[in-house]
Every structure is written in structure tokens, then in C-alpha cells.
Amino acid sequence: METQHAMTLVVAIVQREDAGRLTGELTRRGHRATRIPASGGFLSVGSDVILSGVAERLVGDVLDAIKATCETRTAYAFHLSGDFAMDGTSMPIEVEVGGAVVFTVPVERFVQIQGRVPARPAWRAGK
């Protein structure tokens, strides 16, 4: 099935702790979403990428779901002081992490491919 109305792909990079709540909220609001584990980033904190293709008019609803579920948290990074080599100490620095990084990408073409229904095996024909 191919659609011609304006669609947008919402790509949200969120902390792993928020990804389950976000996909649940998107589903509750009637949107489909795909969750992909990711790695790297600031402080090497686990992240997930959430993909959701929606009609352009529904992008605001998806952004509202992201705002409602993706929290900002305080974390500690260890900054090596200039004297680290001499005394082996490091200084913890309080940093803010979390929320979401969101990209919206216009979709030029959207095609949904339905898999074919397999033939019934002969041994099940009588059922």
C-alpha cells in the first residue's frame, strides 16, 4: 500500500531508561514505533533510537509524548585534574543528561508491504 499524504519520520534518541515508557506512550496514542538499541554518546550512557513514521499533522502529538516521558537527570562525570598523574585523584563533575534529541525528516515516499499468506500445509488441510 502506498500513501500520497504528507508524512514525517520522527527520529528520537533517548536514554534507555526512558525508551520503554516512550514506546508505550506512543502506542497508547495510536502511533507505531520501532526501538533500536544504540551505544556511544555522552558519558557512554545507553541510548535507544525510536523511529515513528506519522502523518505530518500528528508530529506535534509525537513530540508531546516525547516531552512527557523523557526525563532529564543528574549524573556525575569524573574529570581528571591536572595532578592526576601525581596523586591518582579525579574530581567528579555534576552534569545534566537525558531528555531527547529529535530529528523530523519529511518522507518522500511511504510504502507498506504486506507479506503474502503462506499456503496451508497439506497435513493441516483437514482442520
C-alpha positions as CSV (number, residue, x, y, z in Angstrom):
1,M,0.0,0.0,0.0
2,E,1.4,3.4,-1.0
3,T,0.2,6.7,0.5
4,Q,0.3,10.1,-1.0
5,H,-0.4,12.3,2.0
6,A,2.5,14.2,3.7
7,M,4.3,12.0,6.2
8,T,7.2,12.7,8.6
9,L,9.7,10.3,10.1
10,V,10.4,11.3,13.7
11,V,13.8,10.0,14.9
12,A,14.3,10.4,18.7
13,I,17.5,9.5,20.5
14,V,16.6,8.9,24.2
15,Q,18.1,7.4,27.3
16,R,17.5,3.6,27.6
17,E,15.6,4.2,30.9
18,D,13.0,6.3,29.0
19,A,12.6,4.2,25.8
20,G,10.1,1.7,27.2
21,R,7.9,4.4,28.6
22,L,8.1,6.4,25.3
23,T,7.2,3.4,23.1
24,G,4.3,2.6,25.5
25,E,3.0,6.1,25.3
26,L,3.3,6.3,21.5
27,T,1.4,3.0,21.2
28,R,-1.2,4.3,23.7
29,R,-1.7,7.3,21.5
30,G,-2.1,5.1,18.4
31,H,1.3,5.6,16.8
32,R,3.6,2.8,15.6
33,A,7.2,2.9,16.8
34,T,10.4,0.9,16.3
35,R,13.0,0.8,19.1
36,I,16.7,0.3,18.1
37,P,19.4,-0.1,20.8
38,A,22.3,2.4,20.3
39,S,25.6,3.0,22.0
40,G,28.1,5.8,22.5
41,G,27.3,9.4,23.2
42,F,28.0,11.5,26.2
43,L,29.3,9.5,29.2
44,S,28.7,6.3,27.2
45,V,25.2,6.1,28.7
46,G,23.0,3.6,27.0
47,S,20.6,5.1,24.4
48,D,17.9,3.9,22.2
49,V,16.7,5.3,18.9
50,I,12.9,5.5,18.5
51,L,11.6,5.7,14.9
52,S,8.0,6.7,14.2
53,G,6.5,7.5,10.8
54,V,3.4,9.7,11.2
55,A,1.2,11.9,9.2
56,E,2.7,15.4,9.2
57,R,-0.3,16.7,11.2
58,L,0.5,14.2,14.1
59,V,4.1,15.2,14.6
60,G,3.1,17.5,17.5
61,D,1.4,14.6,19.3
62,V,4.6,12.5,19.0
63,L,6.7,15.4,20.3
64,D,4.3,15.8,23.2
65,A,4.7,12.1,24.0
66,I,8.5,12.5,24.0
67,K,8.3,15.5,26.3
68,A,6.0,13.6,28.7
69,T,8.2,10.5,29.0
70,C,11.9,11.5,28.5
71,E,13.4,12.9,31.7
72,T,16.5,14.9,32.4
73,R,18.7,13.5,35.1
74,T,21.8,14.5,37.0
75,A,24.9,12.3,36.5
76,Y,28.5,12.5,37.6
77,A,31.4,12.5,35.2
78,F,34.9,12.2,36.5
79,H,37.2,14.9,35.4
80,L,40.9,14.2,35.7
81,S,42.6,17.1,37.4
82,G,46.0,18.3,36.3
83,D,47.5,16.5,39.3
84,F,46.0,13.1,38.4
85,A,49.3,11.7,37.3
86,M,50.9,12.6,40.6
87,D,48.3,11.6,43.2
88,G,45.8,9.4,41.2
89,T,42.7,11.5,42.1
90,S,39.9,12.6,39.9
91,M,37.2,15.3,40.5
92,P,33.5,14.3,40.0
93,I,31.6,16.9,37.9
94,E,27.8,17.1,38.1
95,V,26.3,17.1,34.6
96,E,22.7,17.1,33.2
97,V,21.8,14.2,30.9
98,G,18.7,12.9,29.4
99,G,15.7,14.4,27.6
100,A,15.8,13.6,23.9
101,V,17.4,14.6,20.7
102,V,14.8,14.6,18.0
103,F,15.0,14.9,14.2
104,T,12.0,15.2,11.9
105,V,12.5,14.1,8.4
106,P,10.0,14.6,5.6
107,V,9.1,11.3,3.9
108,E,9.2,11.4,0.1
109,R,7.5,8.1,-0.2
110,F,5.9,5.6,2.2
111,V,5.2,2.1,1.1
112,Q,3.8,-0.6,3.4
113,I,4.4,-4.1,2.1
114,Q,2.1,-6.9,3.3
115,G,3.7,-10.3,3.5
116,R,2.0,-13.0,1.5
117,V,-0.1,-15.5,3.3
118,P,1.6,-18.9,3.2
119,A,-0.3,-21.8,1.7
120,R,-1.8,-24.2,4.3
121,P,0.4,-27.3,4.7
122,A,-1.3,-30.4,3.3
123,W,-1.3,-32.1,6.7
124,R,-3.5,-29.3,8.1
125,A,-5.9,-29.2,5.1
126,G,-8.5,-31.2,7.0
127,K,-8.6,-28.9,10.0
